[in-house]
Amino acid sequence: MVAITVILAAVIGTFVLGLGEQVQSSPQAGVSFSVSSSTVTSTWVSEGNVDTGIGLTISGGGACSPDGDSALSSVGDSEKISSCTNGDTITITGTTPGGTEGVVAQYTYEG
């Protein structure tokens, strides 16, 4: 009984002090990857909680490099990343409307 009272007091205190509102979530979006030879195509398949005004940013590791502007602007957009070699990692980042930036997806090329 005492333990339940302590837990309830902690939960209520958290919301009364506004600490529950300060939690920021990481950006999340659906991204798919398809491979053909040494080229990887990334496609934005679901919006998640990413700020669509900013979109997603693509960065290639190792020899991989995006063919276009290194960005996915809206759901359905695709970008080819070429010249990948074994072990290269492609990273997709996004930003939430609250300004939290983070990794949405990663793909390691194994060719």
Secondary structure, 3 states (H helix, E strand, C coil): CHHHHHHHHHHHHHHHCCHHHHCCCCCCCEEEEEEECCEEEEEEEECCCCCCCCCEEEEECCCCEECCCCEECCCCCEEEEECCCCCCEEEEEEECCCCCEEEEEEEECCC
